Amino acid sequence: MSSKFTPAQIRNDFPIFAKVMRGNSRLTYLDSGATSQKPRQVLDAERNFYENHNAAVHRGAHLLAEEASEAYEGARQKVAQFIGADVDEVIFTKSATESLNAIAYSLGNSDPKSKYALKPGDRIVVSEMEHHANLIPWQQLAKRTGAELVWFEVDADGRLDLSSAADLINVRTKIVALTHQSNVLGTINPIADLAEMAHKVGALFVLDACQSVPHFPVNVSQLGVDFLAFSGHKAIGPTGIGVLWGKSEHLEAMEPFLFGGSMIETVTMTQATWAPAPRKFEAGVPNMAQAVGLGAAIDYLQNIGMDSIANHDSELTGYALEKFSRLSGVTVIGPKDNKDRGAVISFTIDGIHPHDVGQVLDQYGIAVRTGHHCAWPLMRKFGIAGTTRASFYLYNDFADVDGLIASIEDTKKYFKV
């Protein structure tokens, strides 16, 4: 590989790769699309916070509270720099799912006279490749407001059918909510172009960036989106921490989605006013250690370089696609080429259920994801119950791909197909 780092060196930083798997095999972890593994630097950062700085942030005048607040806000600054945002536009949540729900809930609670309010006849645009987390909140918002939910279809190659874009994104459209990269197909969508179309008709653009932010450079200004969500645990960070980014003009005008704690400015027995963003959207004691851990994860990724990680992923995916093309009875669901494609390969094997494939691969220490991947409409589109999904990251190498391919061949032999 021509990347500036080697996966073997990277794995030394991840304690879990010392684990011995079934069959006395080494761990071949190909499920980073679901959650990534965590390096020692992230684990140490969380432990150090609890051991040396643990206190409720923004709530005390003592030394520990000052140190905790500084660490927490320092993590926010790292996230902002990482995605090219202003620091006050970064909100910490417990997950990307919460972030996306928060946007939908807040917009749904807008003053009826506000430009953010939806009404019958307005339109919300999604796509058939959305994860449930970026579909169901908009389904529910449409039901509550009477808005119309419409969607981009996915073509046979696993890419958005953009021929209908002008019809879908029209003067009635208020929200366009799309994934940056499909968690099933690996497809990377032309977000900047679609965001520009949305803005021309006055619509807001919401981006699910869970599969993109950990893998290649993402800059919110360059993409031109209004909101973005991603999760820490897919970016070698802790679980329990998500990010919601929004343009300041929207955050200041929108209603909170949680109440209480330090998200207030003033309170009487009958009314309250809200603190400025981001505090307005961070009610209660936040996930402080997890935010610090996410900051350490960002430091780790940036030390390697997101361009280097993207190049590594691309080389690995291209190599894997070429290997898959030689397999008989195996179908890749999604683009067969490596153009505008992320490090995710979903596949089916003729005559074998995906769950059975996953169980056999597990006997060789190979961890993959099986099932519908929280994307039932997409499975129905392709007429399948589910797939086996291999997703790669910075700690994977060509040997992992070779092991996967060999184990698929062994699976076919085991089931005599």
N, C-alpha and C positions, 0 to 999 in steps of 0.2 A: 504494500500500500504506500501511496505517496504522501499520506498525511504526516503532519509534523509530530504526531504522537503515535505510540504503539499500544494497541489494546492490552497486550500482556503487561505493560507497565501500568496502565490504568487499573487493571484488575488487582494489582497489589494494594491499591488504596481502598478496596472494597472487601471488608472482612468476610462477607457471605460467600465469596468465591473460593474460600478454603473449605467450604462444606463438601462432604462426600455424599453423593446422591445414590439413588437406587442402582443396583448392579455395580456398586463400587466405582461409579462414574464421577467425573468432575462435572460441575454445574455448567451447563450451556443454557444461559438465560436468554430466551427469545420472547419475552413478554413485557418489554419496556413500554409498549403501547398502553398497557394496563397500569403498570406502575414501574418506576425505575428502581434500581438498587441504590444504596446510599454509601458514599465514601466515608472513610474515617474522619475526614475534616468536618463533615456535616454532623456526624455523631458527637464529635468532640465539642463543636460549637454549642450544641444543645446542652450537653452535660456541663460545660463551663458556665453557661448562663444559670442553670439551676444551682450549681455548687457555689458560685461567686457573686451573682448579681440578682438573684430572684426577688422580685417585688412587683406589686401592681403598678403598671406604667401610668403616667400622667395623674397619679393619685397621692403622692406623698412628697414631703420636703426633705426626707432623710436620704442618706448617701445611696442606699440600695435602690431606692425609687428613682433617683437621678440616673444611676448607672443603667437600670433597666430601661428607662425611657430613652436614654441615649442609644442603647443597643437596638431597641425596637425601631426608633426613627432612622437609625443608621441603615437598617435593613430596608426600610421604605425607600431611602435614597438610592440604594443599590438596585432595587427593582426599577425605579424610575429611569436611572441611567441605562439599565439593561434594555429597556424597550423604547428609549428615546422620548420619555414623558417628563412632564413637570412633577415634582415630588408631591404636591398637594392633589394631584389627580389619581394617585395610587391608593386604593382601598384594600385592606386585608380582610378576607373572609375565611371561612373554614374549608372552602372547596370551590372549584370552578363551577360546579353545579349550583352552589349557593349564589355565586356571582351572577350567573345567567338568570336565575330565578329572581334575584334582587332587582335586576333591571326591569324585568317584565312586571313585577309587583309594583315597583315604584311608578312606572309609566301608567299602569292601570289605576293608580291612586291619584293621578294628576287632576288638578282643578279642571272641571269641564270646559272652562274658558281658556285653558292653557293650550299652547301649541303642541304639547306632548299628549294631550288627551285623545283617546281613540273613540270613535263612534260608529254606529252601523254604516256600512258602505266603505269604510276605510279598509286598507289592505295591509296584511303582514305577509312577507315573502320569506320562505325557507327553501330547503331542498330535500330531495329523497335520500341524500347521503348523510343527513344529520344524525349525530348521537342523540339519544332520547333527551339528554340534558339541554340540548338546543332545539328541541322540538316540542316537548310537552308543555314547557312554560308558555310558549306562544300559542299552542292549542288552547290552553286554559284562558289566556288573555283574550283571545278571539271570542271564546264563549262568553266571557264576562262582559265584553264591550259590544258585541255584535259585529265586530270586524270580520273581514273575510280572510281566511288562511289559504294561501296559494303557494305553489312550489315549483322550483326547477326540477325537471326530470333528469334522470341519469341515463346516459346512452349505453349501448352494449359494451363499449370500451371502458366504462366506469368513470366517465367524465361528465360534467354538467352539460346539458343540452342548452347552449346559449342562444339558439335560434329564437327562443321565446322570450328573451330578456326584455325586449322593448314592450311586449305585451304584459309581462308580469310586473315590471317596475314602471308604473305609470303615475299619473297625477293623483290617483287615489291611494298610492302606496305611502305608508307612514313608517314602516319598519322593514328592513331587510336584515335577516339574521342567518349567517352562513358559517360553516366550518372553513378554516383556513386549509387544513389537510384532513382528509377522511381517515378515521381510525380503522376503517375496514379496507378501503381500496388503495390508500396511500396517495390518492389524487390531491395535488396542490392546486387550489382554485385561483383564478385571476382576480384577486380581491381588490387591488387598486382600481382596476377598470370598472368593476361592479359598484364599488363605493362611489365612484364619480357619477355613475348613472343614477344611483340613489339620491345623491345630493342635488342633482339637476332637477329632481321633482320634489325636493324638500324632505326626503325621507331620512331617517336615522339608520346607520349601519352598525350592526352588532356582530362582532367577530369571536367565534369560538377558536381560540388559539392553543388549545391543550396539546395538540400534536405537532405544532409548529415551533412555538417558543423554545422548547428544549433542544431543537434539532438544527435550526438555522437562524441567521439574524432576522429579527423582527423589529421594525421601527414604526411606531404608530403614526408618526407624522408622514412618513413616506407612503404608508398604506392609505391614509386619508379616512380611517374609520372613526366612528364616534365612541364606541365602547369595545373593550377587549377583555376576555376572561382566559385565565390559564391556572393550572394547579401546580403546586410545589412538588408533589410527589412524583410527577412524571419528569421532573427536571432535576433529578438526583437529590431533591430536597425532602423534607419531612412530609408525612401525612398531616392532615388537619390544618393546612394553610393554603388558601387560594388567593388569587389576585383579581380584583376588578379595577380596570382602568376606564376612565371616562373623561371626555373633554370638560374642562372646568366650567364652561358656560352651561353645560347640561347638569353637572353635579350640583351647582349652586341653585338651579331652578327646580330640581326634582325633589320629591318627597322621600323621607327616610323609609326604610323597610323594616327596621327594628327600632324599638324605643327603650329609653332608660339609660342609666349609667352616665358616662361622660359625653354622650352625644348631644347634650343639651347646652344651651347658653344661659337661659333663665327658666325658672319654674315657679309657678304659684299653685295653689290648690285647684285652680280651674283651667290653667293653660300653660303652655311651654313654648319656647322658641329654640331653634336648633343652632348648634355650633357650625362653623364653616366646614366644608369638606376638607379633608377626608373624615374628620371626627364625626360628622353628622351621620355617617354610615357605619360606625364602629361602636355600637352600643355594647356595654358590658366589658368585663376584663378580656382583652384579646388573647389570641394564641401567641404569646410573647416568645417563648423558646422556639416555637416552630418558625416564627418570622425570622429569628436570628439564624436558625438552621437554613432557611431559604436564602438568606444573605450569604452564608458560607457556600451554599451550592452555586450561587451566581458567581461568587469569586472563583470557584473551582472551574466552572465552565468558561469564564472569560480568560482565565489563565491559560487554558488550552487554546481558546479562540473559537468563536462560533463558526467562522468560515472553515476552519480546519475540521470541525465536527461535521459540518454540512458536506464537505468534500469526502470525508470518511464514509458517511452514510450513503452518499451517492455511489461511491466505488463498490461498497459492499452490496448495495441493492442491485446494481447493474450485474455484478458477478452472480448474485443469487438468481436473478431473472433468467440469465443465460443458462444456468444449471437446471432451473425448473423447466425451461423450454425443451429439454432433452428427455424429460420424464414422460412415459406413456401412462395414460389413464389419470393424469393429474391436470387439473384446470386451475389456473390463476384467475381469481375474481378481481378484476380491476385492470388498469393499464398494463400492457405486456412490455412496453418500452419504459425507459428510465427518464423520460422527459416530464418535467413538472410532476415529479413523483417522490414521495417520501419513503422512509425505510420500513415499510410495512408490506408484507405479502400474505394475502389470504388465499387459501386454496381448498379445493375439494379433491378427494380421491374416489374414483368410480367404485361403487359397491361397498364403501366403508363409511360409517358414520363419523363425523368429525370428533365426537367424544372418544370413540374407540381409537382414532388416530392419536389423539392427545395422550391417552393412557399408554399406548405402546411406546411413543416417543419418551414418555416419562421413565420408562424402564432403562433408557440410555442416558438419563440425566438431562434430557432436553425439555425445557419448560416452555410451552407454547400456550396460547389461549384457544379455547374452542367454544362454539356456540354462535349466538346471534350478535354478540358484541354491542349490546344496547343499541341495535340498529335494525329493529324488526322490519320497518317499511323497506329498507334496502334489501334485506333478505328476500322479501316477497317479490320485489322488483326482479330479482335474478332467479326466482323460482326455486329457492333452496331453503333448507331448514337452518343452515348455519355453515360455518367454515372452520378450518383450522388456520390460525393466524400466527405467523412468525414476525416479530417486530425487533429491529436491530437498534443498537445504540453504540456509544463510544467504546464500550468494553467488549464488543463483539469483533470477530475477525473472520478471515476466509475459512479457517479451520472449523469455526462454528457452522458456517454454511455447508461445508463439506460433510460434517457430521449429520446435519439435518437431512441433506439429500440422501446419504447412505441409509439413514434410519427410515426415511420414507420408503425406500426400496425394500428394506427389511419388513416394513409394515405390510407392503403389498404381498410379499411372499408369505407372511404369517397368515393373512386372510385369503391367500390363494386367488388374488385378482390381478 
